Amino acid sequence: MNTWKSKNYETDKSAKPSYFNLPPLDVSVAFPQATPASTFPPCASDYYQFDDLLSLEEQAIRKKVRECMEKEVAPVMAELICIFPLSIGRRQSFHSKLFQNLVLFILLVGYGCPGLSLTGSAIAIAEVARVDASISTFFLVHSSLAMLTIALCGSEEQKQKYLPSLAQLKTIACWALTEPDYGSDANSLKTIATKVEGGWILEGQKRWIGNSTFADVLVIFSRNSTTNQINGYIVKKDSPGLTATKMANKIGLRIVQNGDILLKKVFVPDEDRLPGVNSFQDTSKVLAVSRVIVAWQSVGISMGVYDMCHRYLKERKQFGAPLAAFQINQQKLARMLGNVQAMTLVGWRLCKLYEKGKMTPGHASLGKSWISLKARETVALGRELLGGNGILADFLVAKAFCDLEPIYTFEGTYDINSLVTGREITGFASFKPAPMSQRSRL
C-alpha cells in the first residue's frame, strides 16, 4: 500500500495543482482591511484651503473633473494598466464617456475652445493626474503642446482648419520634437526638411512621441536644409512615407502610447508649414506653458497619493492599532502634506505670473523641476507607508510611483530645467562642457 502511494505521488507531482489557473481573488476579498483605489478616497490634501484662491468658475471646473475621474476612471484604472492596449471598440467607448466630461479645460481662446485661464487648465490637469497620470499626459500632448503650437505659431488658415475639430476631440494631435539621438539636446535634431515644388520633403526619425500611433494630426519639427534652422510642419496621418509604431516595455505611463515615428520622404504641402516656427527659440513659447502644466501633473499625482495614504493608514491595523496612530507614520504623512501645500502654491504663483505676462522661461523651468522633485519625494514616502500594498496598482501608490518617473524626465529633465533657470539668473549658459584646455606641463 505504501508503495502504491509513493508511485502515485511520483506520477502526479509534476502536474500543476487544480487551482493553478484560477483567477486572482478580488482585492476586497484578499485584503478586506483597506479600501482599494477603485473606490477613490475623498480629497484630504487641501490643508491650506487652496480653493479660496480660485474663482467660482475654477472651483466648478475642479469639482467637475474630480467627479468625472473618480466615477469613470478610478474603478477600471488597475485593469487598464494590465490589458492595455484596449480593443478598438472598448477604447472608443471609454474615450467617448471620458472626453465628454474633460474637453472643457483646453487652454485656448476661440476656434471652438473654451478659453480657460492657465490656472483653470492647470487645476483641471491636476485633478486628472490625481487619479491617472496617463490620461493627463494625453491631454498635455494634445492641447498644451500640439494645439498650442498651432495657435501660437500657425497661420489664421491653419487655426481655422485644425483647431475646431481638435478642440472637440473629433481629431487627435501629437507633438514630435525628440529624436533617438537628441533628447535634452533637441536643438541639434537632424530630421531634415527639404524645399521642393509646392511643399517640403521630410526625412528622419522621432522617438517618445505620445499619442503618435493614433493621432490624426502630427506636429513635426525638422531642420530646414537651406537655413539650417528648426521649422514646424503639420503632417496628416497615413501620409505616404509616414509610420508610427508603439514603444513597448514601459513601466510608467503605461496607458499612454508613446511611439517611434519614421519619416521617409514624407511630402508636406506649403500650406501646412507653420509660419511662426523659424528657429528652436520659437518652441520655447510652447514649452514654457507646457512645463507649467507638467508641474501641475506632479501636484495632482502627489494629491492622489496623499489621499490614498491618509485613508489607508486609518483603515489598516497592525499591533492592535491603526497605522495612523504611530508617530513615524504621522511624521511621514505630515511631510507629504507639507510638500503638497508648497507644490500647489508654487504652481498657482506660476499661473498668475503667466496670466499677468510676467512669467519667464526660468520661472517655468524652476517650477517644473522643483515641483517634480518634491513629488518624487512625496510618492516615495507614500510607497513606504503602504508596505507590501505599495507595490500593487490596486492601491494607486505603486502606479503613481512609476508614472512620476517619466514626468520627472520629460519636458526637460530636472538638471536641464535647473540649467535654464541658472542661465537666466546668472547670464551664463552652461549646457555644454567647456572646451578641453591644453594639458598643463605640470
N, C-alpha and C positions, 0 to 999 in steps of 0.2 A: 504493500500500500504506500509506504513512504517512497519507494522507487517510482511509482506511477506519478505521485505528486511532484517529485523532482523533475521528471521528464516533461510533465505538463507545464511547469513553470519555465523550464528552459525553452520550450517551444513558443510560449506566448510572451515572454518578457520583452522581445524586440518590437512587438506591436504597440501602437500608441494607445493610451487609455481611452476608454469610450467617451470621456468628456473633453478630449483634447481639442476638438473643433467647435465646442460650444461657444456662443457669443459671450463677450465680456459682460459681467454684471453691470447694470446701470449704476452710475456713481452714487446715486442717492441710496441704493441698497448696499453697495460695497462700503460706503463711508457715510453713514447717516448722521454723523455728529456735526457736519458743517455743510452749508448750502453751496452748491457749485455755482459757477458764473453764468450758467444758462438762465438762472433767476438772478438778474444782475442786482448788486447791492445798491441801496439808496446812496445818493451823493452825501458824503460826510466831510469832504475836503475843503469846503468854502469857509474856513475857520475865521478869516478876517472879513467876511461878508462882502466879497468882491462884487456880488450882484448890485450892490448900492452904487457902484461906479458905472453901471451900464444904463443905457437908455431903455425905455419901456419896449421899444422895438427889438433891441438886442437881447433883453431878457426873454421876450417871446420866442425869438429865434432859438436861444439856448434851450428853452423848455421843449420846443417842438422837435428839435434834433435829438435831444436826450431821450424823449419818449419814443421816437422812431427807432433809434438804435437799440434801446432796451427791449422793445417789443419785437422788432423784425430780425435783428442780427444776433443778439445775445443767446437766444435759445438754440441756434444752429451753428454758432461760432466754432466750437470744437470739432464738429462734424465737417465743416467746410475745410478746415486745415488738412484733415486726413483724406478726403476724397477729391480734393482739387486736382485737376480742373473739373468743374461740373459739366454735365452733359449740356448741350446747347439749349435744349428745351427748358431744363431746370434753371440754367443761368439766366435766360431771358425772363422767366417768371420771377426769380429772386430779384433781378435788377429792376424790373418794372415797378415792383412794390416799393423797393427802397428808394429809387431815384425820384419817384413821385413826391416823396417827402423831403428829399435832400437837395433838389435842384434849386431851392430858393436862395442858397448862400454864395452863388458865384459873384466874384468881385469885379464887376464892370458896370458901366452905365450905358444904357441904350442897347440897340440891336437885340432886343428881347431879354436882356439881362436885368436882374432886379436892382443892381446898383447899390449894394450894401457898402457901408464903411468897411475899412480894413479891420476894425475892431469886431464888427458883426461877423465877417468872414472868419476871423481868427477864432472866436469863441465857438463858432459852428464846427470848424475843423477839429477843435479840441474835444468837443462832445462826441464827434465821430471816433476819434482816436481813443477816447476813454474806453470804448467798447471794443473797437477793432482798428488797428493802425493801418491795415492793408487797404480798407475802404477809404480811409482818409488820404492815403497815398494816391489812390486812383484819382480823387478829386484834385489833389495838389498838382498832379501832372496835367490833367485835362484842363483845369481852369487857371491855376496860378502860374503855369508855365506856358502851355500851348496857346490857350485863348488870350492870355495877357500879352504874349508876343505879337499875336495878330493885331490886338487892339492898340498896342504902343508903337509897333513898327510896320504895320500893314497899311496899304492904301485904302482909301474910302471904299473902293470897289471890292477889295478883299474882305473888309469888315462886313459889308452888306452881304457878300456871298457866303461867308463861312460862319460868322458868329451867331446868327439866329438859331440855326439848327444845332450848333454846339451848345448854346445856352439851354436848349430844351432837351439835351442829351439824345436827340434823334441821331446825331453823329458823335463819334468819339475821337479825341485827338491825343497825340503823343508828342514828345519834345526830345529831339535827338542831338545831343552835343557830345557826350562821352564816347570815346573810341577805345579799342583794346590797348593801344599804346599810350593813350593820353587821357588820364582821369583828372587829377588835380591840375596838371599842365595842359588844360583843354585849349589854351591859346595856341598850342602847337599842332592842333589837329591836322590831319593830312588828307581827309576826304576832299576831292577836287571837283570844282565846278568849272566847266569849260564852255565859253560862249560859242553858240552855233546859230545858224539862221532860225529866227523865231523863238529861241529859248536857250536852254542850258543842258549840258550833259553832266550828270553826277556820277562819280566813281569813288567807291570807298566802303568803309565798314563802320558800324556803330555798335556799342555794347551797353548793357544795363538799361535799356530803354523801356521804361514802364508803359504799359498799355499798347506796345507796338504790335503785338501779334493780332490784335483785333481792331486797331484804330482805323478810322475812315480817312483821317487827315493826319499826315506826319509832318511836323515842322523840323526840317533838317538843316543843320549848319555845315557849310562847306567852305573851302578856301578858293577864292576867285583866282584862277590860274593866271590872269593878267595883272591884277593889282596886288596879289598875294594877301589880301585882306579877307576876313571872315564875312560871308554873306549868309542870308537866311532864305530858305525856299519852302514852299508848301507842296508836298508830294501827296498824291492821292493813292489810296490802297489799290493793289493789283496793277500798279503801273508796270509796264514791261521792264524787266531787269531788277525789280524790287522784290526782295524776300525778307520776311521777319519770322524767326523761329524762337520758341520759348526756351529760356535758360532753365536747366534742371539743377536739382540738388541744393537749392537754397534752404537755409534753416530759419530765415527771418522773412517777414512779409510774404508768407507763402501763398496767400491768395492773390497777390499782385503778379501779373505776368510780365516779368522783365524779359526782354528779347535781344537777340543778335540781329542786326539789320545789315543786309548786303545790298549794295547799290552797284549794279553792273550796267553801265551806260544807260542810266535812267534819264529820260528826257523830261524836262520841266519847262512849260511854256513861259514866255516873258511875263505874262500877267500873274504868275504865281511866284515870282521872286519878290521877297519882302523888301520894299524900298528903304525902310528905316534901319536895316541891318547892314552896315558898311564897314564895321570893324568889330573886334571882340568886345570893345568897350560898350557897344550897344546892347550886348547881352546883360550887362551889369544892371541896367534898369529893371530887367525882369528878375534877375537873381536876387536883388536886394529885397523885393517884395516876397518872393518865394521863400527866402530864408526866414523871414518873419513867420510865415505860415508853418514852415518846418519846426520852428521853435515852439509854436503852439501845438503841433503834434506831440512834441515831447511833454508839454504841460498836460495834455489830455491823457497820455499813457500813464503818467505819474498819478493823476487823479484817480484813474481806474484801479491802479494797483493799491493805492492808499485805501480806497473804498472797500476793496476786496479784503485787505488785511484787517481793516477796522472791524468788519463783520466776523471774519474768520476767528480772530482772537477772542471774541466774545462767545462764540459757539463752541470752539474746540477746547476740550478739557484734558489736562494731564496733572498727575499728582493731586487729584481731588479738587482742582480749581480751574477756572477758565484761564487760558493763556494770557488774556488781557490783565489778569491780576498780578502778573510777575513784573518786577521792576525793570528788568533788562528789556522786556518786550515793550513796555510803556516808553522807555527811553528811545528805542528804535522807531516806534510809531510817532512819537513827538518829533523826532529828527526828520522823518519823512514828511510830516505835516508842515514843518517849517520850510522845507525845500519847496513844497507845492505853493505855499504863500509867496515866497520870494520869486519863484519862476513866473507865477501868474502876474505879479505886479511889474516885473521887468518886461514881460511880454506886452502887458497893457500899455506901458510907457512907450514902447517901440511903436505900437499902433498910433498913439497920439502924436508922436513926433512925425510919423509919415503923413498923417492927416493934416498936419499943420505945415507940411512942406519942409520940415527941418531934419528928417532922417537922412543920414549919410550911409554909404556902404559899410563904413566901420561900425556904426551903430548896429546895423542888421547882422553883421558877422559876429560881433561880440555877443549879441543876444542869442543867436543860434548856437554858437559854440558853448557859451556858459550854461544856457538852459539845458541843452542836451547832455552836458557833463553832469549837472545836478540830477537830471532824470535818470541817468545811468546809476548814480549812487542810490537814488530812491528805489528803483526797481530791484537793485541788488539787495537792499535791506528787506524788501518785501519777499524776495526769494528765500532769505534766511528765516523769516518769521513763519513761513508756511511749511518748513521742514520738507518731508518727502512729497507732500502735495504741491510743493513749489516747483516740481518738475512735470506736473500734469497740466495739460491745456484746460482741463475741466475747471481749474481754479484760477485761470487767467494769467497768473503771475509768470509762469514759465513761457507762455506765448508772448507776453509783453516784454520779457527779458530778451527773447530772440528778436522781436520786432524792433526793439530800440537800437540794436546794433547797426543795421543799415541806415537808420535815421541819423544816428550819431555821425555816420560817414558821408551820406550823400548831401548834395547842395554845399559841398566844401567840408572837408574833414575838420576836426577840432583844431588841428595845427594850422591848416591853410587859412581858416577863418581868423585865427589869432594873428596870423601874419597880415591879413587885410587890415585888421584894426591897428596892428603895430605900425604898419606903413602910414596910416592916417594920423596917428598921434605923434610919430617921430619924424615923418618926412623921408624915411629911408625904406626902400623896398628890399626885402631880404628873402625873396622866393627862391633865388638861385644861389648856389655856393659862390663864394668869392673865387676869382681866378687863382689857379695854383701859382704861388710865387716861386722864384728860383730858390733852389735849396741853398741854405746858408753853408758857407765853408766851415763854420764851427760845428 
